[in-house]
Amino acid sequence: MAGYDTCFEVSPQCPVELTTYGYYPNLGGNIFFTVVFGLLGICQTGLSIYYRTWTFLIALLIGTFMEMAGYIGRVQMHYNPWSAPAFKLQIVCLVLAPTFVAAGVYLTLKHIILTLGPEHSILKPRLFTWIFIGCDIGSLLLQAAGGGVAAAAGNDDFQMLKAGDNIIIAGIAFQVGTMVVCGFFATVFFWRVFKHGDGFAGEKNLDAPIISKWLPFVVGAEVFAYVTVLIRCIYRIPEMAGGWGNPLMQKENEFLLLDGMMITLACLAFTVFHPGKFLPSLRFTSKTRT
């Protein structure tokens, strides 16, 4: 039977239709995402060094470069869909990378709350990173374990593939649940700010002034990044739930749009409106830590 242990290239005995994805990954689309994530990673590095946002840098740098590595794997699969190393590379990287971008969302939210007024938040600002990034790590470990199991199985050990699939689904579902809960607390906070506070004019706990007219854009970028990452995670649940090689998994256009493009837009929002520029509390100084 055709599998990654017996097939090393496309042939009459090992047709592309029998691979997990059932197609040659689109070369242009996957090169595009490889380049874009590489550029976003470089931009994030430069901006975070300039603004000294080291914690945010760790999250976004790992996220963008893991996405880049995943799409490098898909580019390699365009030339050889039966490449086991490329298959494993893209599984692990593209499953795990958005978790780090989500961590950037939680971290930014904490400092938006510190800026607009922590008294309006149900949770103390520091708990947003402790609780939600802690849950993010739990989700990461589940997805990493599932990705490792699936990658080790290839596509011919169906029992092992199913086990890895279920672990990944559990990790992504946990991530979606975490984001929904975080979204609830954020919604309550913003409602209280506009109902009882001074809106975007309410700058709190800042050592340096910021231009309040930019705050709506920062908040908008945060909400936009949150929604796009959430869309990606929701898409991944049915995509993985159907099992490896299911019809949804074999639709590349949906994958590139709902996975690759969503994470691209999230990282782009955090690059154009880099939190370090507008949220001084996020910057590392001798008095503050992120």
VOGU-3710 file (C-alpha; in Angstrom, 3 decimals, decimal comma):
1> magydtcfev> 0,000/0,000/0,000  1,261/3,493/-0,886  2,618/5,412/2,112  5,494/7,627/3,193  7,459/4,537/4,227  7,203/2,976/0,776  6,781/5,965/-1,565  9,515/8,521/-2,108  8,243/10,242/-5,241  5,183/10,329/-7,477
11> spqcpveltt> 4,935/7,261/-9,687  2,198/4,987/-11,089  2,414/2,956/-7,869  2,497/6,114/-5,721  0,124/8,661/-7,283  -0,278/12,094/-5,780  -3,940/11,316/-5,076  -2,883/8,866/-2,359  -0,897/11,445/-0,396  -2,519/12,994/2,673
21> ygyypnlggn> -3,394/16,181/0,812  -4,051/14,567/-2,542  -2,532/17,405/-4,565  0,679/19,194/-5,474  0,776/22,237/-3,142  0,496/25,425/-5,184  4,006/26,756/-5,758  3,159/30,449/-6,124  0,815/30,596/-3,137  3,183/28,800/-0,787
31> ifftvvfgll> 6,211/30,825/-1,901  4,138/33,958/-1,282  3,430/32,984/2,323  7,034/31,862/2,856  8,331/35,275/1,783  5,635/37,266/3,591  6,182/35,517/6,917  9,941/35,894/6,545  9,539/39,645/5,951  7,076/39,989/8,841
41> gicqtglsiy> 9,518/38,171/11,115  12,316/40,552/10,117  10,065/43,591/10,632  8,953/42,318/14,030  12,580/41,815/15,030  13,560/45,341/14,027  10,528/47,018/15,595  10,704/45,034/18,836  14,422/45,731/19,258  13,811/49,432/18,622
51> yrtwtflial> 10,944/49,616/21,125  12,501/47,049/23,517  9,404/44,817/23,583  11,289/41,593/24,233  8,392/39,410/25,367  6,275/40,434/22,397  9,266/39,780/20,137  9,627/36,216/21,379  5,963/35,451/20,640  5,793/37,033/17,194
61> ligtfmemag> 9,276/35,999/16,080  8,624/32,330/16,845  5,159/32,575/15,300  6,244/34,187/12,022  9,371/32,095/11,507  7,530/28,853/12,291  4,917/29,837/9,703  7,736/30,509/7,230  9,272/27,104/7,949  5,901/25,427/7,494
71> yigrvqmhyn> 5,416/26,985/4,076  8,963/26,037/3,101  7,850/22,482/3,793  4,834/22,955/1,528  7,037/24,386/-1,232  9,181/21,267/-0,992  6,031/19,157/-1,215  5,139/20,890/-4,492  8,190/19,231/-6,034  7,703/15,983/-4,154
81> pwsapafklq> 4,340/15,393/-2,432  5,747/12,157/-0,997  8,581/13,910/0,877  8,216/12,668/4,456  10,542/15,333/5,988  8,642/18,145/4,237  5,301/16,650/5,294  6,405/16,484/8,942  7,911/19,999/8,854  4,727/21,643/7,624
91> ivclvlaptf> 2,460/19,654/9,972  4,340/20,620/13,106  5,090/24,247/12,216  1,702/25,244/10,796  -0,179/23,607/13,667  1,895/25,279/16,396  2,788/28,723/15,009  -0,607/30,459/15,560  -0,394/29,662/19,275  2,513/32,103/19,572
101> vaagvyltlk> 0,595/34,782/17,660  -2,296/34,254/20,086  0,157/34,840/22,941  0,961/38,199/21,339  -2,764/38,997/21,372  -3,037/38,273/25,108  0,076/40,269/25,920  -1,108/43,279/23,927  -4,520/43,148/25,600  -2,885/43,315/29,017
111> hiiltlgpeh> -1,108/46,543/28,116  -4,163/48,058/26,446  -5,945/47,527/29,767  -3,074/49,160/31,647  -3,291/52,107/29,247  -7,051/52,656/29,257  -7,630/51,909/32,939  -7,256/48,592/34,781  -10,094/49,578/37,120  -12,518/48,762/34,284
121> silkprlftw> -11,316/45,173/33,951  -12,843/42,197/35,776  -9,416/40,549/35,880  -6,240/42,229/36,994  -4,078/42,970/33,927  -1,291/40,599/34,963  -3,781/37,732/35,089  -4,401/38,067/31,346  -0,877/36,876/30,684  -0,715/34,372/33,530
131> ifigcdigsl> -4,057/32,719/32,770  -4,381/32,975/29,008  -0,749/32,510/28,035  -0,673/29,649/30,551  -3,645/28,086/28,746  -1,890/28,859/25,462  1,087/26,838/26,631  -1,241/23,968/27,535  -2,771/24,151/24,060  0,706/24,288/22,548
141> llqaagggva> 1,808/21,166/24,395  -1,292/19,257/23,280  -0,877/20,319/19,662  2,863/19,602/19,749  2,213/16,127/21,117  -0,454/15,479/18,490  1,692/16,872/15,698  4,606/14,724/16,817  2,450/11,598/16,875  0,977/12,386/13,449
151> aaagnddfqm> 4,352/13,226/11,949  5,829/9,984/13,268  2,920/8,024/11,801  3,286/9,367/8,269  0,122/8,486/6,375  0,078/4,695/6,517  -0,254/4,016/10,269  -3,931/4,917/10,532  -4,314/4,175/14,234  -1,405/6,412/15,138
161> lkagdniiia> -2,581/9,103/12,727  -6,031/9,082/14,318  -4,540/9,356/17,798  -2,376/12,309/16,741  -5,359/13,881/14,990  -7,503/13,649/18,139  -4,778/15,178/20,306  -4,346/18,080/17,875  -8,119/18,647/17,787  -8,213/18,702/21,594
171> giafqvgtmv> -5,397/21,260/21,650  -7,038/23,509/19,046  -10,453/23,219/20,715  -8,840/24,199/24,023  -7,221/27,159/22,271  -10,572/28,254/20,817  -12,173/27,983/24,264  -9,356/30,044/25,776  -9,758/32,746/23,134  -13,533/32,875/23,593
181> vcgffatvff> -13,153/33,358/27,354  -10,501/36,017/26,797  -12,788/37,716/24,289  -15,550/37,822/26,891  -13,351/39,570/29,466  -12,043/41,971/26,791  -15,580/42,816/25,662  -16,659/43,565/29,228  -13,575/45,744/29,694  -14,158/47,821/26,548
191> wrvfkhgdgf> -17,850/48,181/27,404  -16,968/49,514/30,837  -14,360/51,881/29,406  -16,877/53,514/27,102  -19,722/53,410/29,596  -17,942/54,637/32,716  -14,498/55,784/31,611  -13,049/58,462/29,366  -12,786/56,265/26,285  -9,500/56,464/24,460
201> ageknldapi> -8,590/59,639/26,338  -8,203/57,706/29,574  -4,472/57,118/29,629  -3,337/55,374/32,809  -0,012/54,397/34,314  2,114/55,871/31,543  5,596/57,244/32,017  5,424/58,988/28,648  2,468/60,540/26,819  0,991/58,857/23,763
211> iskwlpfvvg> -1,177/60,400/21,101  -4,710/59,374/21,991  -5,849/59,602/18,380  -3,776/56,479/17,630  -5,358/54,385/20,364  -8,416/53,406/18,285  -6,061/52,008/15,649  -4,097/50,033/18,244  -7,295/48,608/19,710  -8,578/47,952/16,194
221> aevfayvtvl> -5,398/46,050/15,314  -5,733/44,006/18,510  -9,371/43,100/17,779  -8,534/42,349/14,133  -5,654/40,056/15,116  -7,863/38,326/17,689  -10,634/37,673/15,148  -8,303/36,395/12,419  -6,490/33,990/14,758  -9,843/32,783/16,079
231> irciyripem> -11,124/32,187/12,522  -8,039/30,103/11,777  -8,480/28,000/14,915  -12,190/27,418/14,270  -11,402/26,356/10,683  -8,802/23,885/11,895  -11,255/21,944/14,075  -13,466/20,528/11,262  -10,423/20,304/8,992  -8,709/17,997/11,471
241> aggwgnplmq> -11,878/16,307/12,745  -12,542/14,642/9,395  -9,320/12,670/9,687  -6,131/12,863/7,639  -6,883/13,047/3,943  -10,533/14,101/4,420  -12,201/16,210/1,681  -11,820/19,520/3,561  -8,127/18,861/4,207  -7,636/18,268/0,482
251> kenefllldg> -8,965/21,716/-0,456  -5,887/23,897/-0,640  -7,667/27,168/-1,436  -9,608/26,985/1,834  -6,418/26,194/3,729  -4,449/29,083/2,229  -7,311/31,512/2,898  -8,517/30,398/6,340  -5,150/29,375/7,786  -2,315/31,115/5,981
261> mmitlaclaf> -4,060/34,388/5,157  -5,675/34,747/8,595  -2,343/34,449/10,424  -0,704/36,722/7,848  -3,301/39,420/8,508  -2,895/39,078/12,280  0,882/39,472/12,074  0,536/42,319/9,572  -1,793/44,199/11,925  0,772/43,860/14,729
271> tvfhpgkflp> 3,486/45,082/12,372  1,715/48,138/10,960  0,444/49,106/14,429  3,229/47,671/16,526  2,095/47,680/20,178  5,496/48,840/21,362  5,083/52,179/19,586  1,752/53,038/21,183  1,830/51,182/24,531  4,849/52,353/26,544
281> slrftsktrt> 4,042/49,944/29,380  4,913/47,096/27,012  8,476/48,346/26,637  11,230/46,948/28,810  12,831/49,505/31,110  14,670/49,327/34,404  11,335/49,984/36,153  8,902/47,899/34,120  8,859/44,417/32,725  6,441/42,880/30,205
//
